[in-house]
Amino acid sequence: MNKRLNELVNFARTVRMSEPQKFEQRVSFAYGTANIENENVTREMVQKAADALQAAVPSKG
């Protein structure tokens, strides 16, 4: 790896996402994956499903 890329990888290892950031990342991943299988799936559909699931699961803490 070149030096700059190695620095960026090392920095990325220290990044900690907040819970809202993690949630948005999960929604984005789910949308991308679902849309590959079915192009009729929209980001809005995935967001609504994720919101419903999040509301149904007791929060930690």
ZAPARO-162973 format. One record per residue: residue number from 1; residue in one letter; chain; x, y, z of N, C-alpha, C, O in turn. Coordinates in steps of 0.2 Angstrom, whole numbers, plus 5000, padded with zeros to 4 digits. Layout:
+-----+---+---+------+------+------+------+------+------+------+------+------+------+------+------+
|   k | r | c |  nxx |  nyy |  nzz | caxx | cayy | cazz |  cxx |  cyy |  czz |  oxx |  oyy |  ozz |
+-----+---+---+------+------+------+------+------+------+------+------+------+------+------+------+
| NUM | A | A |    X |    Y |    Z |    X |    Y |    Z |    X |    Y |    Z |    X |    Y |    Z |
...
+-----+---+---+------+------+------+------+------+------+------+------+------+------+------+------+
# end
This chain:
+-----+---+---+------+------+------+------+------+------+------+------+------+------+------+------+
|   k | r | c |  nxx |  nyy |  nzz | caxx | cayy | cazz |  cxx |  cyy |  czz |  oxx |  oyy |  ozz |
+-----+---+---+------+------+------+------+------+------+------+------+------+------+------+------+
|   1 | M | A | 5004 | 4994 | 5000 | 5000 | 5000 | 5000 | 5004 | 5006 | 5000 | 5010 | 5006 | 5003 |
|   2 | N | A | 5002 | 5011 | 4996 | 5006 | 5017 | 4997 | 5005 | 5021 | 5004 | 5000 | 5019 | 5007 |
|   3 | K | A | 5009 | 5025 | 5005 | 5009 | 5028 | 5012 | 5003 | 5032 | 5013 | 5000 | 5031 | 5019 |
|   4 | R | A | 5000 | 5036 | 5009 | 4994 | 5040 | 5010 | 4988 | 5035 | 5011 | 4984 | 5036 | 5016 |
|   5 | L | A | 4987 | 5030 | 5007 | 4982 | 5025 | 5008 | 4983 | 5021 | 5015 | 4978 | 5020 | 5018 |
|   6 | N | A | 4989 | 5020 | 5017 | 4990 | 5016 | 5023 | 4988 | 5021 | 5029 | 4985 | 5019 | 5034 |
|   7 | E | A | 4989 | 5028 | 5028 | 4987 | 5032 | 5033 | 4980 | 5033 | 5034 | 4977 | 5033 | 5039 |
|   8 | L | A | 4976 | 5033 | 5028 | 4969 | 5033 | 5028 | 4966 | 5027 | 5031 | 4961 | 5027 | 5035 |
|   9 | V | A | 4969 | 5021 | 5030 | 4966 | 5015 | 5033 | 4967 | 5015 | 5040 | 4962 | 5013 | 5044 |
|  10 | N | A | 4973 | 5017 | 5043 | 4974 | 5018 | 5050 | 4969 | 5022 | 5053 | 4967 | 5021 | 5059 |
|  11 | F | A | 4968 | 5028 | 5050 | 4963 | 5033 | 5053 | 4956 | 5030 | 5053 | 4952 | 5031 | 5058 |
|  12 | A | A | 4954 | 5026 | 5048 | 4947 | 5024 | 5047 | 4946 | 5019 | 5053 | 4941 | 5018 | 5055 |
|  13 | R | A | 4951 | 5015 | 5055 | 4951 | 5011 | 5061 | 4949 | 5014 | 5067 | 4946 | 5011 | 5072 |
|  14 | T | A | 4950 | 5020 | 5068 | 4949 | 5024 | 5074 | 4942 | 5027 | 5074 | 4939 | 5030 | 5079 |
|  15 | V | A | 4939 | 5028 | 5068 | 4932 | 5031 | 5068 | 4927 | 5027 | 5071 | 4926 | 5021 | 5070 |
|  16 | R | A | 4923 | 5030 | 5075 | 4917 | 5027 | 5079 | 4911 | 5031 | 5076 | 4910 | 5037 | 5077 |
|  17 | M | A | 4906 | 5027 | 5074 | 4900 | 5030 | 5071 | 4895 | 5031 | 5077 | 4895 | 5026 | 5082 |
|  18 | S | A | 4891 | 5036 | 5077 | 4886 | 5036 | 5082 | 4880 | 5031 | 5080 | 4880 | 5029 | 5075 |
|  19 | E | A | 4875 | 5030 | 5085 | 4870 | 5026 | 5083 | 4866 | 5028 | 5077 | 4864 | 5024 | 5073 |
|  20 | P | A | 4864 | 5034 | 5077 | 4860 | 5037 | 5071 | 4864 | 5035 | 5064 | 4861 | 5034 | 5059 |
|  21 | Q | A | 4871 | 5036 | 5064 | 4875 | 5035 | 5059 | 4875 | 5028 | 5057 | 4874 | 5026 | 5051 |
|  22 | K | A | 4875 | 5023 | 5062 | 4875 | 5016 | 5061 | 4868 | 5014 | 5058 | 4868 | 5010 | 5053 |
|  23 | F | A | 4863 | 5017 | 5060 | 4856 | 5016 | 5058 | 4856 | 5018 | 5050 | 4853 | 5014 | 5046 |
|  24 | E | A | 4858 | 5024 | 5049 | 4858 | 5026 | 5042 | 4862 | 5021 | 5037 | 4860 | 5020 | 5031 |
|  25 | Q | A | 4868 | 5019 | 5040 | 4872 | 5015 | 5036 | 4869 | 5008 | 5035 | 4869 | 5005 | 5029 |
|  26 | R | A | 4865 | 5005 | 5040 | 4861 | 4999 | 5039 | 4856 | 5000 | 5033 | 4855 | 4996 | 5029 |
|  27 | V | A | 4852 | 5006 | 5034 | 4847 | 5007 | 5029 | 4850 | 5007 | 5022 | 4847 | 5004 | 5017 |
|  28 | S | A | 4855 | 5011 | 5021 | 4859 | 5011 | 5015 | 4861 | 5005 | 5012 | 4860 | 5003 | 5006 |
|  29 | F | A | 4864 | 5001 | 5016 | 4866 | 4994 | 5014 | 4860 | 4990 | 5012 | 4860 | 4986 | 5007 |
|  30 | A | A | 4855 | 4990 | 5016 | 4849 | 4986 | 5015 | 4846 | 4988 | 5008 | 4844 | 4984 | 5004 |
|  31 | Y | A | 4845 | 4994 | 5007 | 4842 | 4997 | 5001 | 4847 | 4995 | 4995 | 4844 | 4992 | 4990 |
|  32 | G | A | 4853 | 4996 | 4995 | 4857 | 4994 | 4990 | 4857 | 4986 | 4988 | 4857 | 4984 | 4982 |
|  33 | T | A | 4857 | 4982 | 4993 | 4856 | 4975 | 4992 | 4849 | 4973 | 4990 | 4849 | 4969 | 4985 |
|  34 | A | A | 4844 | 4976 | 4992 | 4837 | 4974 | 4990 | 4836 | 4976 | 4983 | 4833 | 4973 | 4979 |
|  35 | N | A | 4839 | 4982 | 4981 | 4837 | 4985 | 4975 | 4841 | 4981 | 4969 | 4839 | 4981 | 4964 |
|  36 | I | A | 4846 | 4978 | 4971 | 4850 | 4974 | 4966 | 4845 | 4968 | 4964 | 4845 | 4966 | 4958 |
|  37 | E | A | 4842 | 4965 | 4969 | 4837 | 4959 | 4968 | 4831 | 4961 | 4965 | 4828 | 4958 | 4961 |
|  38 | N | A | 4828 | 4967 | 4967 | 4822 | 4969 | 4964 | 4822 | 4977 | 4963 | 4822 | 4981 | 4968 |
|  39 | E | A | 4822 | 4979 | 4957 | 4823 | 4986 | 4956 | 4817 | 4991 | 4958 | 4817 | 4997 | 4958 |
|  40 | N | A | 4811 | 4987 | 4960 | 4805 | 4991 | 4962 | 4806 | 4993 | 4969 | 4802 | 4997 | 4972 |
|  41 | V | A | 4811 | 4990 | 4973 | 4812 | 4992 | 4980 | 4815 | 4999 | 4980 | 4820 | 5001 | 4976 |
|  42 | T | A | 4812 | 5004 | 4984 | 4814 | 5011 | 4985 | 4817 | 5012 | 4991 | 4816 | 5008 | 4996 |
|  43 | R | A | 4821 | 5017 | 4992 | 4824 | 5019 | 4998 | 4819 | 5020 | 5003 | 4820 | 5019 | 5009 |
|  44 | E | A | 4814 | 5024 | 5001 | 4808 | 5025 | 5006 | 4805 | 5019 | 5009 | 4804 | 5019 | 5015 |
|  45 | M | A | 4804 | 5014 | 5005 | 4802 | 5007 | 5007 | 4806 | 5004 | 5012 | 4804 | 5002 | 5018 |
|  46 | V | A | 4813 | 5004 | 5011 | 4817 | 5002 | 5016 | 4818 | 5006 | 5022 | 4818 | 5003 | 5028 |
|  47 | Q | A | 4817 | 5013 | 5021 | 4817 | 5017 | 5027 | 4811 | 5016 | 5032 | 4812 | 5016 | 5038 |
|  48 | K | A | 4805 | 5015 | 5029 | 4799 | 5014 | 5033 | 4800 | 5007 | 5036 | 4798 | 5007 | 5042 |
|  49 | A | A | 4802 | 5002 | 5033 | 4803 | 4995 | 5036 | 4808 | 4996 | 5042 | 4807 | 4993 | 5047 |
|  50 | A | A | 4814 | 4999 | 5041 | 4819 | 5000 | 5046 | 4816 | 5004 | 5052 | 4817 | 5002 | 5058 |
|  51 | D | A | 4812 | 5009 | 5051 | 4809 | 5013 | 5056 | 4804 | 5009 | 5060 | 4804 | 5009 | 5066 |
|  52 | A | A | 4800 | 5005 | 5057 | 4796 | 5000 | 5060 | 4799 | 4995 | 5064 | 4797 | 4994 | 5070 |
|  53 | L | A | 4805 | 4992 | 5062 | 4809 | 4987 | 5065 | 4812 | 4991 | 5071 | 4812 | 4988 | 5077 |
|  54 | Q | A | 4815 | 4997 | 5071 | 4818 | 5000 | 5076 | 4813 | 5002 | 5082 | 4814 | 5001 | 5088 |
|  55 | A | A | 4807 | 5003 | 5080 | 4802 | 5005 | 5085 | 4799 | 4999 | 5089 | 4797 | 4999 | 5094 |
|  56 | A | A | 4800 | 4993 | 5085 | 4797 | 4987 | 5088 | 4803 | 4984 | 5093 | 4801 | 4979 | 5097 |
|  57 | V | A | 4809 | 4985 | 5092 | 4814 | 4983 | 5096 | 4816 | 4987 | 5102 | 4817 | 4993 | 5101 |
|  58 | P | A | 4816 | 4984 | 5108 | 4817 | 4988 | 5114 | 4824 | 4991 | 5114 | 4829 | 4988 | 5112 |
|  59 | S | A | 4825 | 4997 | 5116 | 4831 | 5001 | 5115 | 4836 | 4998 | 5121 | 4834 | 4996 | 5126 |
|  60 | K | A | 4843 | 4998 | 5119 | 4848 | 4996 | 5124 | 4849 | 5002 | 5128 | 4850 | 5008 | 5126 |
|  61 | G | A | 4849 | 5001 | 5135 | 4852 | 5007 | 5139 | 4846 | 5009 | 5143 | 4847 | 5014 | 5147 |
+-----+---+---+------+------+------+------+------+------+------+------+------+------+------+------+
# end
